Amino acid sequence: MSATAETKKKEEKPKQGTAGGTAVLENAPQIDDSVMDQEAMAEAYEMSFKNLSEGEVVSGIVLKVTDSKVVIDVGYKSEGILNVQEFLNADGELVVKQGDSVDVLLESTENREGFIVLSREKAERMKIWDTIEKAYQDQAVITGRVIERVKGGLAVDIGVRAFLPGSQVDLHPVRNLDSLRGQDLRLRVIKVNKRRGNIVLSRKAVLEEEYYKLREETLRTLEEGIIVEGVIKNITDYGAFVDLGGIDGLLHITDMSWGRVNHPSDLFNIGDKIEVKVLKFDRLDEKVSLGYKQLSDDPWLTAPERFPVAIRVDARVVSLTDYGAFVELEEGVEGLIHISEMTWNKRIKHPSKLLKIGDQVEAVVLEINANERRISLGTKQTEPNPWDEIGEKYAINSIVNGTVRNMTDFGAFIEVEEGVEGLVHVSDLSWTKKIKHPSEVLTKGAEVSAVVLNVDPDNQRLSLGIKQLEPDKWEEFFSRHQIGDVVHGRIVRLTNFGAFIEVEEGIEGLCHVSELDERRIDDPEKHFQVDQEFDVKIIKMNLLERKIGLSIKAMKEPHDAREPAWSYRQQEVATTSIAEIAGKQLGALKRKAEKAREPKEEAPKPEPKEAAAVEAADSKGETDDES
């Protein structure tokens, strides 16, 4: 290029001005430099704000903090002023200081006072919505705090107010939603509508995901015999269900303790964390049986060493039954105090008369069987046995006084002292009367006297008699009469086989139908009447059986016409005991039987008429023997 051309180009090249680098041509009109600088600066200033728009979240610097306001510079031509309340945390503490960088929402570029309008709260909310939308898209888990219960579910704070339906709170229905108030929950966003400000959450989805992960891991590691940790999930009358991590196991009430458990809630509460032993695991049906007591040794294995027979122990009454009281010697070891082993003297109908649940008692071990888990105890053995002195205190044939405490079909119980009762058998109430029930002659609570008949300390029995207070009227009668005596009597009963005649008060004899008259009488009631009086003759006497045979017909026969039966002389009876008299009767019967067994010479066969008479006589003799 030539120099001329270069010179021409230089002349055409514009000169650079100092105000914003604006080109100034040589031929252009001349402008004042000061005016040119102001315009350039204004243009540059305006260009610096072209990227800020209303509704946008921008970052700013805290220029100043006062008691009521915070001044923030966001790079605009004017600063923004915010209420200090927007920068206070939940405890009322200020969370910003001069120089801090904060995000705010540009609501308006200028207000009436010329300041821009900013909002930190709205900026935070917009950021939260962005986070929520991202969590919804990614199915991420977020944390929220339950604010209150609302219709159909719960209101939850996740930065903005969201709704958690009641059906999405847990894997199982929750009856008391108010119990979750204030709790932080792990949630998943299942629905978002930013325009309407609507957010729906689910806790159930998070729990289900965790549940299946835990279940898979638990099933992989679970084995019989291992010790695992679980949480009490539910309690029933028969046991507790324990969550082992995705799978539930049953802890039966019988496997909770070696001792007595009235109800599982006595030991555990819902939510308790416990260690249990896996007793049985059915992997196919996914059923798990758990044990809690198996974590400790069975106390019955060493019970015989700690509780030998005859040792005294302190125990606590845990249960009462009709037949006794169960007492706890230690946790897991219980014994029975039978009702018969509670007291030496008192007759108690139910253990509750002496004991109540919770009582501490002292007892003696009577028997122990560790294999059957049984211990027999007694409380009466802690005191002296009063029956050891009964034999000396109440001699046989001595007279005692007492109170009628109880009556049965077979007799009456008489309390002779506190706790000591004797039995008066129904046969020992009267010498003469046939008594079917003691109430015929005694009343409950009556004071009576009795004779001691027998004392059996080993079996704790005392036999008494009331009739023994008086002489035996039968003995007296037999001592004053003998066969052949004539006595006066009155018919008291009529039967088809004869009449019972009372010859003295309480002394009755039988006049057999064959002894009523010389004539044959088939029906005594047609010929005799009750209360009719006769003179009768004694034809038989048996003191051992207390039987007297009477005859009206014999009154018409010669005096020595009959062979005497059992008879006693008055002086013999007076000097002989009843046992000796009975012995004589039995001896005579024996001799008679032996004589009957001796071989006899064959008698000549009687004529037909004589044979008939013999048969009739034999028949009559058999009838007399029956009477």
LOROBA-982932 format. One line per 10 residues: number of its first residue (from 1); their letters; for each residue x negated, y negated, z negated of C-alpha. Coordinates in Angstrom, 1 decimal. Layout:
NUM	A	X/Y/Z; ... .
end
This chain:
1	MSATAETKKK	0.0/0.0/0.0; -1.3/-3.5/0.9; -1.9/-6.2/-1.7; 0.8/-8.4/-0.1; 3.4/-5.7/-0.6; 2.3/-5.1/-4.2; 2.6/-8.8/-4.9; 6.0/-8.8/-3.4; 7.1/-5.9/-5.6; 5.9/-7.5/-8.7 .
11	EEKPKQGTAG	7.7/-10.7/-7.9; 10.9/-8.6/-7.4; 10.5/-6.6/-10.7; 12.7/-7.9/-13.5; 11.2/-9.2/-16.6; 12.1/-7.6/-19.9; 13.9/-9.7/-22.5; 13.4/-9.5/-26.2; 17.1/-9.2/-26.9; 18.2/-5.6/-26.5 .
21	GTAVLENAPQ	15.9/-5.1/-23.5; 18.3/-6.8/-21.1; 16.9/-7.5/-17.6; 16.4/-11.2/-16.6; 15.9/-12.0/-13.0; 13.9/-15.0/-11.9; 16.7/-16.3/-9.8; 19.4/-15.8/-12.6; 20.7/-18.7/-14.5; 18.8/-19.5/-17.7 .
31	IDDSVMDQEA	20.7/-18.5/-21.0; 19.9/-19.6/-24.6; 17.8/-16.9/-26.4; 19.7/-17.2/-29.7; 23.0/-16.5/-28.1; 21.6/-13.6/-26.4; 20.2/-12.0/-29.6; 23.6/-12.2/-31.5; 25.5/-10.5/-28.7; 23.0/-7.7/-28.5 .
41	MAEAYEMSFK	23.0/-7.1/-32.2; 26.9/-7.0/-32.3; 26.9/-4.6/-29.4; 24.4/-2.3/-31.2; 26.3/-2.5/-34.5; 29.6/-1.6/-32.8; 27.9/1.3/-31.0; 26.7/2.8/-34.4; 30.4/3.6/-35.5; 31.7/5.1/-32.3 .
51	NLSEGEVVSG	31.4/8.7/-33.8; 33.7/8.1/-36.8; 37.4/8.7/-36.4; 40.3/8.8/-38.8; 41.2/12.2/-40.2; 37.7/13.5/-40.1; 35.6/14.8/-43.0; 32.3/12.9/-43.2; 29.4/12.8/-45.5; 28.6/9.8/-47.6 .
61	IVLKVTDSKV	26.2/8.5/-50.3; 27.3/7.3/-53.7; 26.2/3.7/-54.0; 27.7/2.8/-57.3; 29.7/4.4/-60.1; 31.8/2.3/-62.5; 34.3/3.3/-65.2; 37.1/3.2/-62.8; 35.7/3.4/-59.2; 33.0/5.1/-57.1 .
71	VIDVGYKSEG	31.6/3.2/-54.1; 30.5/5.4/-51.2; 28.7/4.5/-47.9; 29.6/6.8/-45.0; 27.6/4.7/-42.4; 30.5/2.6/-41.4; 30.6/-1.2/-41.3; 32.2/-1.3/-44.7; 32.0/0.9/-47.8; 34.8/3.0/-49.2 .
81	ILNVQEFLNA	36.0/2.8/-52.8; 37.5/5.8/-54.5; 39.2/6.3/-57.9; 36.8/7.8/-60.4; 39.5/10.4/-61.3; 38.7/12.2/-58.0; 35.3/13.0/-59.4; 36.3/14.4/-62.8; 36.2/18.1/-63.5; 38.8/20.1/-65.5 .
91	DGELVVKQGD	37.1/19.0/-68.8; 37.3/15.3/-67.8; 33.5/15.0/-67.1; 32.1/13.0/-64.2; 30.5/15.2/-61.7; 28.7/12.6/-59.4; 26.0/9.9/-59.9; 24.4/7.2/-57.8; 22.6/8.7/-54.9; 24.6/11.9/-54.7 .
101	SVDVLLESTE	25.9/13.1/-51.3; 29.6/13.9/-51.1; 32.1/14.9/-48.5; 35.1/12.7/-48.1; 38.0/12.4/-45.6; 38.2/9.2/-43.6; 41.9/8.4/-43.8; 41.7/4.8/-42.4; 38.9/2.7/-41.0; 40.1/-0.4/-42.7 .
111	NREGFIVLSR	42.6/-1.5/-45.3; 44.0/-4.9/-46.2; 40.8/-5.7/-48.1; 38.6/-4.7/-45.3; 37.4/-1.4/-46.9; 37.6/2.0/-45.3; 40.1/4.4/-47.0; 38.4/7.7/-48.1; 39.7/10.7/-50.1; 37.4/13.3/-51.7 .
121	EKAERMKIWD	40.4/15.4/-52.9; 41.8/15.7/-49.3; 38.4/16.5/-48.0; 38.0/19.4/-50.5; 41.4/20.7/-49.6; 40.6/20.7/-45.9; 37.4/22.6/-46.6; 39.4/25.1/-48.7; 41.9/25.7/-45.9; 39.0/26.4/-43.6 .
131	TIEKAYQDQA	37.7/28.9/-46.1; 41.1/30.5/-46.5; 41.6/30.8/-42.8; 38.2/32.4/-42.4; 38.9/34.8/-45.3; 42.2/35.8/-43.6; 40.4/36.4/-40.3; 37.6/38.4/-42.0; 39.9/40.2/-44.5; 37.6/39.0/-47.2 .
141	VITGRVIERV	38.3/39.2/-50.9; 38.8/35.9/-52.8; 39.4/35.0/-56.4; 42.4/33.1/-57.7; 43.8/32.2/-61.1; 47.5/32.8/-62.0; 49.2/29.5/-62.7; 52.8/30.6/-63.6; 55.6/33.0/-62.8; 57.9/31.9/-60.0 .
151	KGGLAVDIGV	60.9/33.5/-58.4; 59.8/36.8/-56.8; 56.2/36.7/-58.0; 53.4/34.5/-59.2; 51.9/31.1/-58.3; 48.1/31.4/-57.9; 45.5/28.7/-57.6; 42.8/29.5/-55.0; 41.9/25.8/-54.5; 45.4/25.3/-53.2 .
161	RAFLPGSQVD	48.6/26.7/-54.5; 49.4/30.2/-53.0; 52.1/32.8/-53.6; 51.5/36.3/-54.9; 54.7/38.5/-54.5; 55.6/40.8/-57.4; 55.4/43.8/-55.1; 51.7/43.0/-54.3; 50.5/42.5/-57.9; 49.5/46.1/-58.7 .
171	LHPVRNLDSL	49.6/49.6/-57.4; 52.5/50.2/-59.7; 55.4/47.9/-60.6; 54.5/45.4/-63.3; 57.3/44.8/-65.7; 55.9/41.7/-67.5; 54.4/39.4/-64.9; 54.0/36.7/-67.6; 51.2/38.8/-69.1; 49.0/37.9/-66.1 .
181	RGQDLRLRVI	49.3/34.1/-66.7; 45.8/32.5/-66.8; 44.0/35.7/-65.5; 41.5/35.6/-62.6; 42.5/38.1/-60.0; 40.7/39.5/-56.9; 43.0/38.9/-53.9; 43.3/39.2/-50.2; 45.0/36.7/-47.9; 47.8/38.5/-45.9 .
191	KVNKRRGNIV	49.5/35.4/-44.4; 48.5/31.8/-43.6; 50.5/28.9/-42.2; 48.4/25.7/-42.5; 51.1/23.5/-40.9; 53.7/24.5/-43.6; 51.1/24.9/-46.3; 52.1/28.5/-46.9; 49.7/31.1/-48.1; 50.7/34.7/-49.2 .
201	LSRKAVLEEE	48.2/36.8/-51.2; 48.0/40.5/-52.1; 46.2/42.1/-55.1; 47.6/45.5/-54.2; 45.6/45.7/-51.0; 42.3/45.1/-52.9; 43.2/47.7/-55.6; 44.1/50.3/-53.0; 40.8/49.9/-51.2; 38.9/50.1/-54.5 .
211	YYKLREETLR	41.0/53.0/-55.6; 40.3/55.2/-52.5; 36.6/54.4/-52.7; 36.5/55.4/-56.4; 38.6/58.5/-55.8; 36.3/59.7/-53.1; 33.3/59.2/-55.4; 35.0/60.8/-58.4; 36.1/63.9/-56.5; 32.6/64.3/-55.3 .
221	TLEEGIIVEG	31.0/64.3/-58.7; 33.7/65.8/-60.9; 33.0/69.2/-62.4; 34.2/71.3/-65.4; 32.3/70.9/-68.6; 30.9/67.4/-67.9; 31.6/64.4/-70.0; 33.1/61.4/-68.2; 34.3/58.0/-69.1; 37.9/56.9/-68.4 .
231	VIKNITDYGA	40.6/54.4/-69.3; 43.9/55.3/-71.0; 46.5/54.6/-68.3; 49.7/55.9/-69.8; 50.9/57.5/-73.0; 53.7/60.1/-73.4; 55.0/62.3/-76.2; 52.9/65.2/-75.1; 49.6/63.4/-74.2; 47.8/60.6/-72.4 .
241	FVDLGGIDGL	46.9/60.1/-68.8; 43.3/58.9/-68.3; 42.1/57.1/-65.2; 38.7/58.6/-64.3; 38.3/56.4/-61.3; 40.8/57.0/-58.5; 42.1/60.2/-60.1; 44.1/60.7/-63.3; 43.5/63.5/-65.9; 45.8/64.7/-68.6 .
251	LHITDMSWGR	44.5/64.6/-72.2; 47.1/66.9/-74.0; 48.0/66.1/-77.6; 46.6/69.4/-78.7; 43.2/68.5/-77.3; 43.0/65.1/-78.9; 41.9/66.1/-82.4; 41.1/69.2/-84.4; 43.6/67.9/-87.0; 47.3/67.0/-86.9 .
261	VNHPSDLFNI	48.4/64.4/-84.4; 52.1/63.3/-84.6; 51.9/61.1/-81.5; 49.1/60.2/-79.1; 49.7/56.5/-79.8; 48.4/57.2/-83.3; 44.9/57.6/-81.8; 44.9/55.7/-78.5; 46.3/52.6/-76.9; 46.8/51.9/-73.2 .
271	GDKIEVKVLK	43.7/50.3/-71.8; 41.3/52.0/-74.2; 38.0/53.2/-72.8; 37.1/56.7/-74.0; 34.8/59.5/-73.3; 36.4/62.9/-72.5; 35.3/66.4/-71.5; 36.5/68.0/-68.4; 38.1/71.3/-69.5; 39.6/72.3/-66.2 .
281	FDRLDEKVSL	39.5/70.9/-62.6; 41.6/72.2/-59.7; 40.0/70.6/-56.7; 42.7/71.8/-54.4; 45.6/70.3/-56.3; 43.4/67.5/-57.8; 44.6/68.3/-61.3; 42.3/67.6/-64.2; 42.7/68.8/-67.9; 40.7/66.8/-70.4 .
291	GYKQLSDDPW	39.6/67.2/-74.0; 38.6/64.7/-76.7; 38.3/66.9/-79.7; 35.8/69.1/-77.8; 33.2/66.4/-78.1; 32.8/67.5/-81.7; 32.3/70.9/-83.4; 35.3/72.9/-84.5; 35.6/72.4/-88.3; 37.1/75.9/-88.8 .
301	LTAPERFPVA	33.9/77.6/-87.8; 32.3/76.6/-91.1; 35.5/76.3/-93.2; 35.0/79.5/-95.2; 31.7/78.2/-96.4; 33.1/74.9/-97.5; 36.4/76.2/-99.0; 35.8/79.6/-100.6; 38.5/81.3/-102.6; 39.2/79.9/-106.1 .
311	IRVDARVVSL	37.6/76.6/-105.4; 39.5/73.4/-106.3; 40.0/70.9/-103.6; 41.6/67.5/-103.1; 44.0/67.3/-100.2; 46.6/65.0/-98.7; 50.2/66.0/-97.9; 50.8/65.7/-94.2; 54.1/67.6/-93.7; 56.9/69.1/-95.7 .
321	TDYGAFVELE	59.1/72.1/-94.7; 61.7/74.2/-96.5; 59.1/76.8/-97.5; 56.2/74.6/-98.5; 53.9/71.7/-97.9; 51.0/71.4/-95.4; 48.0/69.5/-96.8; 44.9/68.2/-95.0; 41.6/69.2/-96.7; 39.6/67.3/-94.1 .
331	EGVEGLIHIS	40.1/66.2/-90.6; 41.0/69.2/-88.6; 41.5/71.6/-91.5; 45.0/72.0/-93.0; 46.4/74.5/-95.5; 49.8/75.6/-96.8; 51.0/75.3/-100.4; 53.9/77.7/-100.5; 56.9/76.6/-102.5; 56.4/79.5/-104.9 .
341	EMTWNKRIKH	52.8/78.3/-105.6; 53.7/74.8/-106.6; 54.8/75.3/-110.2; 54.9/78.1/-112.8; 58.2/77.3/-114.3; 60.5/75.0/-112.3; 62.8/76.5/-109.7; 62.7/74.0/-106.8; 64.9/74.2/-103.7; 62.7/72.0/-101.6 .
351	PSKLLKIGDQ	59.1/70.8/-101.8; 60.3/67.2/-101.6; 61.4/67.5/-105.2; 57.8/67.5/-106.2; 55.8/66.1/-103.3; 56.1/63.5/-100.6; 54.0/62.8/-97.4; 50.9/60.9/-98.2; 50.5/62.2/-101.8; 47.0/63.2/-102.9 .
361	VEAVVLEINA	47.1/66.6/-104.7; 44.6/68.9/-106.4; 45.0/72.6/-105.4; 43.2/75.9/-105.6; 42.2/77.9/-102.5; 44.0/81.3/-102.8; 43.2/82.8/-99.4; 41.4/81.7/-96.2; 41.4/83.2/-92.7; 39.3/81.2/-90.3 .
371	NERRISLGTK	40.2/83.3/-87.3; 43.9/82.6/-87.7; 43.1/79.0/-89.0; 45.1/79.6/-92.2; 44.4/78.5/-95.8; 46.7/79.4/-98.6; 46.7/77.0/-101.6; 48.4/76.6/-104.9; 48.9/73.7/-107.2; 50.3/75.7/-110.2 .
381	QTEPNPWDEI	46.9/77.4/-110.5; 45.4/74.1/-111.7; 47.4/74.5/-114.9; 47.6/77.3/-117.5; 50.2/80.0/-116.8; 53.0/79.6/-119.4; 54.2/83.2/-118.7; 51.0/84.5/-120.4; 52.6/83.4/-123.7; 56.2/84.3/-123.0 .
391	GEKYAINSIV	55.7/87.9/-124.2; 54.6/86.7/-127.6; 57.1/83.8/-127.8; 60.2/85.9/-126.9; 60.1/89.3/-128.5; 62.4/92.1/-127.3; 65.8/92.2/-129.2; 65.3/88.6/-130.4; 68.1/86.1/-130.0; 67.5/83.0/-127.9 .
401	NGTVRNMTDF	69.7/80.0/-127.0; 69.9/78.5/-123.6; 71.9/76.6/-120.9; 73.6/78.2/-118.0; 71.8/76.7/-114.9; 72.9/78.8/-112.1; 75.3/81.7/-111.3; 75.2/84.3/-108.5; 77.2/87.5/-107.7; 74.8/89.6/-109.7 .
411	GAFIEVEEGV	74.4/87.5/-112.8; 73.7/84.2/-114.5; 70.4/82.3/-115.0; 69.9/80.9/-118.5; 67.2/78.3/-119.2; 65.7/79.1/-122.6; 63.2/76.2/-122.4; 62.0/73.8/-119.8; 61.0/75.7/-116.7; 61.6/79.2/-118.2 .
421	EGLVHVSDLS	64.8/81.0/-117.1; 66.1/84.4/-117.9; 68.7/86.5/-116.0; 71.8/87.9/-117.6; 72.9/90.7/-115.3; 76.7/90.9/-114.7; 76.6/94.3/-116.3; 75.3/92.7/-119.5; 78.0/90.2/-120.0; 80.6/92.5/-121.7 .
431	WTKKIKHPSE	80.9/96.0/-123.2; 84.4/96.5/-122.2; 85.5/94.2/-119.3; 84.6/95.0/-115.7; 83.3/91.6/-114.6; 82.9/90.9/-110.8; 81.4/87.4/-111.1; 79.7/85.6/-114.1; 82.1/82.7/-113.6; 84.8/84.8/-115.2 .
441	VLTKGAEVSA	83.2/84.4/-118.6; 80.6/81.6/-118.2; 80.6/78.0/-116.9; 77.6/76.2/-115.5; 76.0/73.9/-118.1; 77.4/75.8/-121.0; 75.2/76.5/-124.1; 75.1/80.2/-124.8; 73.1/82.7/-127.0; 71.6/85.9/-125.6 .
451	VVLNVDPDNQ	69.5/88.9/-126.6; 66.0/89.4/-125.0; 66.2/92.8/-123.3; 62.9/92.8/-121.4; 59.9/90.5/-120.6; 57.8/90.9/-117.4; 55.1/88.2/-117.4; 53.4/89.5/-114.2; 56.6/89.0/-112.2; 57.7/86.1/-114.3 .
461	RLSLGIKQLE	61.0/87.8/-115.2; 63.0/87.5/-118.4; 66.0/89.9/-118.8; 68.7/88.8/-121.2; 72.0/90.2/-122.4; 75.1/88.6/-123.9; 77.1/91.7/-124.7; 74.3/92.9/-126.9; 75.2/90.2/-129.4; 78.1/92.4/-130.5 .
471	PDKWEEFFSR	78.2/96.1/-131.4; 79.1/98.5/-128.7; 82.8/99.1/-129.0; 82.5/102.4/-127.2; 79.9/103.7/-129.8; 82.2/102.6/-132.6; 85.2/104.3/-131.0; 83.2/107.5/-130.4; 81.9/107.4/-134.0; 85.5/107.3/-135.4 .
481	HQIGDVVHGR	87.2/109.8/-133.0; 86.7/113.2/-131.7; 88.5/115.6/-129.3; 91.9/116.5/-130.6; 92.5/113.2/-132.3; 95.9/111.6/-131.7; 95.8/107.8/-130.9; 98.4/105.3/-129.9; 98.0/103.6/-126.5; 99.6/101.4/-123.9 .
491	IVRLTNFGAF	99.7/102.0/-120.1; 97.7/99.2/-118.4; 97.5/100.6/-114.8; 99.3/103.3/-112.8; 97.7/105.1/-109.9; 98.6/108.1/-107.7; 96.3/110.3/-109.8; 97.4/109.2/-113.3; 97.7/106.4/-115.8; 95.1/104.3/-117.5 .
501	IEVEEGIEGL	96.0/103.9/-121.2; 94.3/101.3/-123.5; 93.8/102.9/-126.9; 91.9/99.9/-128.4; 91.1/96.5/-127.1; 88.7/97.0/-124.3; 88.8/100.8/-124.6; 90.7/102.7/-121.9; 91.2/106.3/-121.2; 92.7/108.2/-118.2 .
511	CHVSELDERR	95.7/110.4/-118.5; 95.5/112.6/-115.4; 98.7/113.3/-113.5; 98.4/116.9/-114.6; 98.5/115.7/-118.2; 101.4/113.4/-118.0; 104.1/116.1/-118.4; 104.7/119.8/-118.3; 106.6/119.2/-115.1; 104.7/118.5/-111.9 .
521	IDDPEKHFQV	104.7/114.7/-111.3; 103.7/113.6/-107.8; 104.3/109.9/-108.2; 103.6/108.6/-111.8; 105.1/105.1/-111.0; 108.5/106.7/-110.7; 108.4/108.2/-114.2; 106.3/105.6/-116.1; 105.9/101.9/-116.4; 103.1/99.5/-117.2 .
531	DQEFDVKIIK	103.1/98.4/-121.0; 104.9/101.6/-121.9; 103.5/102.9/-125.2; 102.7/106.5/-126.2; 100.9/108.7/-128.7; 98.3/110.6/-126.8; 95.8/113.2/-127.6; 92.1/113.0/-126.8; 91.1/116.0/-124.7; 87.7/114.8/-123.3 .
541	MNLLERKIGL	85.0/112.4/-124.5; 81.8/111.3/-122.6; 79.8/108.5/-124.2; 77.2/108.5/-121.5; 79.7/107.7/-118.8; 82.0/105.9/-121.2; 85.0/108.0/-120.2; 87.9/109.3/-122.3; 90.4/111.9/-121.2; 93.9/111.7/-122.6 .
551	SIKAMKEPHD	96.9/113.9/-122.5; 100.6/113.3/-123.2; 101.5/116.9/-122.3; 99.0/118.2/-125.0; 101.2/116.5/-127.7; 103.7/119.3/-127.1; 101.3/122.2/-127.1; 100.0/124.2/-130.2; 97.1/122.5/-132.0; 94.4/125.2/-131.1 .
561	AREPAWSYRQ	95.7/126.0/-127.6; 92.8/124.2/-125.8; 89.1/124.8/-125.7; 87.4/121.7/-127.0; 85.3/119.6/-124.5; 82.6/117.1/-125.6; 83.1/116.3/-129.3; 81.0/114.7/-132.0; 81.3/114.8/-135.7; 81.6/111.4/-137.3 .
571	QEVATTSIAE	78.5/111.9/-139.5; 76.5/113.1/-136.4; 77.4/110.0/-134.5; 76.5/107.8/-137.4; 73.0/109.3/-137.7; 72.3/109.9/-134.0; 71.3/107.5/-131.3; 73.1/107.1/-128.0; 70.1/108.6/-126.2; 70.2/111.7/-128.4 .
581	IAGKQLGALK	73.9/112.1/-127.9; 73.4/111.8/-124.1; 70.6/114.2/-124.3; 72.8/116.8/-126.0; 75.5/116.3/-123.4; 73.0/116.9/-120.6; 71.5/119.9/-122.4; 74.9/121.5/-122.8; 75.7/120.9/-119.1; 72.4/122.5/-118.1 .
591	RKAEKAREPK	73.1/125.7/-120.2; 76.6/125.9/-118.7; 75.2/125.7/-115.2; 72.6/128.4/-116.0; 75.2/130.7/-117.4; 77.3/130.2/-114.3; 74.4/131.4/-112.1; 74.0/134.7/-114.1; 75.3/137.8/-112.2; 78.8/138.9/-113.3 .
601	EEAPKPEPKE	80.5/142.3/-113.3; 83.0/142.6/-110.5; 86.5/142.2/-112.0; 89.4/144.4/-110.8; 91.3/142.8/-108.0; 94.5/141.3/-109.5; 98.0/141.9/-108.1; 99.3/139.3/-105.6; 101.4/137.5/-108.2; 98.5/137.4/-110.7 .
611	AAAVEAADSK	96.1/136.2/-107.9; 98.5/133.3/-107.2; 98.5/132.4/-110.8; 94.7/132.4/-111.0; 94.4/130.2/-108.0; 96.8/127.7/-109.6; 94.8/127.7/-112.8; 91.6/127.1/-110.9; 93.1/124.3/-109.0; 94.3/122.7/-112.2 .
621	GETDDES	90.8/123.1/-113.8; 89.2/121.3/-110.8; 91.6/118.4/-111.1; 90.9/118.1/-114.8; 87.2/118.0/-114.1; 87.7/115.2/-111.5; 89.5/113.1/-114.1 .
end
